Amino acid sequence: MADTKLTVKEIELALRNSGLWNKRNDVMLPNLSWGLLNHEADFCVITKSGYLTEVEIKRSFNDLKADFKKDVFHKDERVYKFYYCLPESIVEKSLALFKENEDKIKQLYNTDYYHDPALLIYDEHCAIKHDGGYPYRGGRKLFLEEREIVGRLMSLRYWDLQEKLNKEKKDGRIEF
């Protein structure tokens, strides 16, 4: 059961339009699940200078709790910054959950010291705010070849989306 009425796609668009990144210079890619990182990333931003930020989108507290049960945690040397994106309704209990899972958070941030993860909090009107926490993880800059992989993945996604929209139009499910 979701703790928000928003869909993942609505949250992705809200992140893109939030003003936290430069949508004219930065590359933003939802659901990077194969081809670059060693785990699924819900939303990635690659700055013009080549640094990758990962945003893990959560729609429910149970979804967040499930993250801490996984063996593979959000860790990759190419991720420079990491944020959790949470609905405002679960922030307080999420902070307690992070503290309970202090060891995994230390692993995530590659540190011996615990600090609250960086949070992006959204409301039911798609407004997003940065609410504290420390996003730096020390990842490295992407190599040019890795940036080219992202471009290829984005191209594949674009054409897959065009085919899907065209099929839906032919089936009478959408209008252009």
VOPAGU-2260 file (C-alpha; in pm, 1 decimal, decimal comma):
REM VOPAGU-2260
SITE   aa  ch    i         X         Y         Z
SITE  MET   A    0       0,0       0,0       0,0
SITE  ALA   A    1     144,6     333,3    -106,3
SITE  ASP   A    2     168,2     626,0     134,3
SITE  THR   A    3     113,3     866,2    -155,5
SITE  LYS   A    4    -131,6     897,7    -442,0
SITE  LEU   A    5     147,5    1001,6    -678,6
SITE  THR   A    6     283,5     756,4    -933,3
SITE  VAL   A    7     654,5     698,9    -982,4
SITE  LYS   A    8     631,0     878,3   -1319,4
SITE  GLU   A    9     476,4    1184,1   -1150,7
SITE  ILE   A   10     754,0    1184,2    -890,2
SITE  GLU   A   11    1020,3    1151,1   -1162,0
SITE  LEU   A   12     876,2    1453,6   -1343,2
SITE  ALA   A   13     861,2    1646,4   -1016,4
SITE  LEU   A   14    1230,0    1567,7    -957,1
SITE  ARG   A   15    1318,3    1680,1   -1308,2
SITE  ASN   A   16    1126,8    2005,3   -1265,7
SITE  SER   A   17    1225,8    2067,9    -902,7
SITE  GLY   A   18    1506,2    2312,9    -981,0
SITE  LEU   A   19    1754,3    2102,1    -784,0
SITE  TRP   A   20    1935,3    2029,7   -1109,5
SITE  ASN   A   21    1978,8    2215,1   -1433,4
SITE  LYS   A   22    1738,0    2054,4   -1678,8
SITE  ARG   A   23    1910,5    2225,3   -1972,0
SITE  ASN   A   24    2263,5    2105,0   -1887,5
SITE  ASP   A   25    2225,5    1793,1   -1673,3
SITE  VAL   A   26    2121,1    1455,0   -1809,0
SITE  MET   A   27    1831,8    1299,3   -1617,1
SITE  LEU   A   28    1741,7     935,8   -1663,4
SITE  PRO   A   29    1472,0     738,7   -1480,0
SITE  ASN   A   30    1508,0     371,0   -1390,4
SITE  LEU   A   31    1866,9     300,0   -1477,4
SITE  SER   A   32    1841,1     -73,2   -1417,3
SITE  TRP   A   33    2098,3    -219,6   -1653,2
SITE  GLY   A   34    2389,7    -113,8   -1862,2
SITE  LEU   A   35    2583,6     107,1   -1621,4
SITE  LEU   A   36    2541,4      61,5   -1246,4
SITE  ASN   A   37    2558,4    -261,6   -1048,1
SITE  HIS   A   38    2206,9    -205,8    -909,0
SITE  GLU   A   39    1878,1     -49,0   -1014,0
SITE  ALA   A   40    1867,0     327,9    -973,0
SITE  ASP   A   41    1523,7     490,4    -978,7
SITE  PHE   A   42    1638,9     831,9   -1099,8
SITE  CYS   A   43    1985,3     949,4   -1203,8
SITE  VAL   A   44    2125,9    1290,1   -1278,4
SITE  ILE   A   45    2457,0    1332,8   -1455,9
SITE  THR   A   46    2599,0    1681,1   -1433,5
SITE  LYS   A   47    2764,6    1854,0   -1725,3
SITE  SER   A   48    3098,9    1786,2   -1553,3
SITE  GLY   A   49    3024,3    1411,4   -1535,7
SITE  TYR   A   50    2918,6    1341,1   -1176,2
SITE  LEU   A   51    2626,5    1103,3   -1116,8
SITE  THR   A   52    2361,9    1157,7    -851,3
SITE  GLU   A   53    2124,8     873,7    -765,9
SITE  VAL   A   54    1778,3     930,3    -622,0
SITE  GLU   A   55    1600,1     633,4    -466,8
SITE  ILE   A   56    1225,5     699,7    -493,8
SITE  LYS   A   57     998,3     555,7    -227,3
SITE  ARG   A   58     620,2     564,1    -230,4
SITE  SER   A   59     566,6     377,9      95,9
SITE  PHE   A   60     732,0     306,7     427,9
SITE  ASN   A   61     717,3     -67,4     355,6
SITE  ASP   A   62     911,0     -11,0      32,6
SITE  LEU   A   63    1178,5     173,4     229,5
SITE  LYS   A   64    1195,9    -105,1     491,5
SITE  ALA   A   65    1244,2    -361,8     212,9
SITE  ASP   A   66    1563,0    -179,8     104,3
SITE  PHE   A   67    1733,4    -272,7     428,5
SITE  LYS   A   68    1656,4    -642,3     378,9
SITE  LYS   A   69    1843,2    -659,1      47,8
SITE  ASP   A   70    2193,7    -799,0      23,5
SITE  VAL   A   71    2280,4    -558,6    -256,4
SITE  PHE   A   72    2255,9    -206,1    -127,6
SITE  HIS   A   73    2278,5     114,0    -330,2
SITE  LYS   A   74    2651,9     118,5    -369,5
SITE  ASP   A   75    2856,9     182,4    -681,8
SITE  GLU   A   76    3182,0     371,4    -726,9
SITE  ARG   A   77    3020,8     580,6   -1000,7
SITE  VAL   A   78    2757,9     732,5    -769,1
SITE  TYR   A   79    2886,0    1067,0    -644,2
SITE  LYS   A   80    2574,4    1167,8    -448,7
SITE  PHE   A   81    2278,7     967,9    -319,1
SITE  TYR   A   82    1936,1    1083,6    -197,4
SITE  TYR   A   83    1621,7     913,0     -75,6
SITE  CYS   A   84    1305,6    1072,8    -213,3
SITE  LEU   A   85    1018,1    1017,0      30,6
SITE  PRO   A   86     657,9    1130,1      73,6
SITE  GLU   A   87     634,6    1380,9     356,9
SITE  SER   A   88     392,5    1152,0     543,6
SITE  ILE   A   89     666,1     896,0     625,2
SITE  VAL   A   90     966,0    1117,8     701,3
SITE  GLU   A   91     961,8    1090,2    1082,3
SITE  LYS   A   92     938,0     710,7    1095,2
SITE  SER   A   93    1190,6     687,1     810,1
SITE  LEU   A   94    1449,5     877,7    1014,5
SITE  ALA   A   95    1401,5     625,1    1296,2
SITE  LEU   A   96    1441,6     338,5    1045,6
SITE  PHE   A   97    1764,9     489,5     913,0
SITE  LYS   A   98    1901,8     510,3    1267,9
SITE  GLU   A   99    1804,6     143,6    1329,8
SITE  ASN   A  100    1999,2      49,6    1016,4
SITE  GLU   A  101    2303,5     256,9    1100,6
SITE  ASP   A  102    2551,6      -3,2     971,3
SITE  LYS   A  103    2393,5     -16,0     624,7
SITE  ILE   A  104    2383,5     363,6     611,2
SITE  LYS   A  105    2754,6     377,4     700,4
SITE  GLN   A  106    2820,2     125,9     422,1
SITE  LEU   A  107    2612,2     329,8     179,5
SITE  TYR   A  108    2802,2     648,1     259,7
SITE  ASN   A  109    3138,4     473,0     288,6
SITE  THR   A  110    3208,7     614,7     633,6
SITE  ASP   A  111    3266,8     505,9     992,9
SITE  TYR   A  112    3031,7     775,7    1119,5
SITE  TYR   A  113    2653,8     771,2    1102,6
SITE  HIS   A  114    2463,3    1070,0     972,1
SITE  ASP   A  115    2110,6    1099,8     841,2
SITE  PRO   A  116    2086,0    1027,0     468,0
SITE  ALA   A  117    2006,7    1315,7     239,0
SITE  LEU   A  118    1633,5    1340,9     183,6
SITE  LEU   A  119    1424,8    1488,1     -92,1
SITE  ILE   A  120    1070,1    1516,8      38,1
SITE  TYR   A  121     764,3    1549,1    -181,2
SITE  ASP   A  122     408,4    1645,5    -104,6
SITE  GLU   A  123      89,9    1543,0    -282,2
SITE  HIS   A  124     118,2    1844,9    -514,2
SITE  CYS   A  125     455,8    1727,6    -652,2
SITE  ALA   A  126     651,2    1996,2    -467,2
SITE  ILE   A  127     997,9    1869,9    -375,7
SITE  LYS   A  128    1228,4    2011,3    -112,7
SITE  HIS   A  129    1572,5    1908,7       9,7
SITE  ASP   A  130    1548,1    1842,9     379,7
SITE  GLY   A  131    1886,8    1801,4     534,2
SITE  GLY   A  132    2111,0    1502,8     542,0
SITE  TYR   A  133    2444,9    1470,7     373,1
SITE  PRO   A  134    2443,9    1339,3      14,6
SITE  TYR   A  135    2816,6    1313,3     -56,0
SITE  ARG   A  136    2947,3     958,7    -101,3
SITE  GLY   A  137    3277,0    1020,0    -273,4
SITE  GLY   A  138    3201,4     849,3    -601,0
SITE  ARG   A  139    3418,0     921,9    -898,6
SITE  LYS   A  140    3348,8    1117,3   -1211,8
SITE  LEU   A  141    3203,7     911,8   -1498,4
SITE  PHE   A  142    3441,3     823,7   -1778,0
SITE  LEU   A  143    3348,1     951,3   -2123,6
SITE  GLU   A  144    3262,7     592,9   -2230,9
SITE  GLU   A  145    3019,8     564,8   -1938,0
SITE  ARG   A  146    2849,8     889,3   -2036,3
SITE  GLU   A  147    2813,1     747,3   -2387,9
SITE  ILE   A  148    2643,1     438,3   -2239,7
SITE  VAL   A  149    2389,6     667,1   -2071,6
SITE  GLY   A  150    2323,4     841,3   -2404,0
SITE  ARG   A  151    2267,1     506,3   -2572,9
SITE  LEU   A  152    2030,5     393,0   -2296,3
SITE  MET   A  153    1835,3     716,9   -2324,1
SITE  SER   A  154    1804,7     671,1   -2700,2
SITE  LEU   A  155    1674,0     317,4   -2653,6
SITE  ARG   A  156    1420,3     438,7   -2398,9
SITE  TYR   A  157    1305,5     720,2   -2623,0
SITE  TRP   A  158    1230,2     490,9   -2917,2
SITE  ASP   A  159    1066,1     228,4   -2695,6
SITE  LEU   A  160     841,0     502,4   -2557,2
SITE  GLN   A  161     756,5     623,6   -2909,2
SITE  GLU   A  162     655,7     269,6   -3009,4
SITE  LYS   A  163     441,7     232,7   -2698,2
SITE  LEU   A  164     268,4     567,7   -2755,3
SITE  ASN   A  165     211,7     486,4   -3122,1
SITE  LYS   A  166      54,2     151,4   -3031,3
SITE  GLU   A  167    -167,4     316,0   -2769,5
SITE  LYS   A  168    -273,7     577,2   -3026,0
SITE  LYS   A  169    -362,3     306,0   -3280,0
SITE  ASP   A  170    -558,7     122,2   -3011,5
SITE  GLY   A  171    -748,1     444,9   -2937,1
SITE  ARG   A  172    -620,2     468,8   -2580,9
SITE  ILE   A  173    -446,8     807,1   -2618,5
SITE  GLU   A  174    -458,5    1113,3   -2839,6
SITE  PHE   A  175    -166,9    1324,2   -2956,2
